[in-house]
Amino acid sequence: MADKTFDYTGLKCPMPVLKTKKELKNLTSGQVIEVISDDVGAKKDIPALLNKIGDELVELREDNGNLIFVIKKA
């Protein structure tokens, strides 16, 4: 279960990835967040961000046109 959920539906690139990056900075190691976005660019941008900063993409699923990312802070 996620510690926090952030709904970025309606926001277009690059806002979902920028907001996700900002929120990850406020987390402590081991915390889990859920990010919801309907921006197709987020499907590649958020995993690329996590790869760069070292946090873990636990799950990526699609639900009714939304992308749902479950992310664990390293």
Buried (B, 14 or more C-beta within 10 A) or exposed (E): EBEEEBEBEEBEEEBBBBBBBEBBEEBEEEBBBBBBBBBEBBBEBBBEBBEEEEBEBBEBEEEEEBBBBBBBBE
